[in-house]
């Protein structure tokens, strides 16, 4: 008696499911870490963009920075394009600007990354964590993840 049934056995299907599960268990944590790195990169980029906006403002206003303290949460939240200062952070990023003439500093966080704070400063307005490891104009992050 010949068996001419075509198809997969239950054991073969279970082996394939187990292999897919193992691959998923390896790939998902790596993907999560990649997302965290992307959020950190977005915060650093926002701080660099803020530095560019501040320097542009200062060049138009006799070296004075727009150092209105406060939380920048969206477009046109700090300054306005008519006065020469235009800055808007990325979605999920909160930037707090502080100033002590003749410099300024800013700290930033991302809503999706708990325990992370990034900072940047120019001139004499040093702020942690930027003071510990870098010079002015370089964004530095401390992460808790």
QUIWOPE-V569141 format. One record per helix or strand of 3 or more residues. SS is the DSSP state (H for helix, E for strand). FROM is the first residue (numbers start at 1). TO is the last residue. If there is no record, write none. Layout:
ss={SS,SS}
from={FROM,FROM}
to={TO,TO}
This chain:
ss={H,E,H,E,E,E,H,E}
from={10,70,81,93,103,117,130,140}
to={60,72,83,100,110,122,133,142}
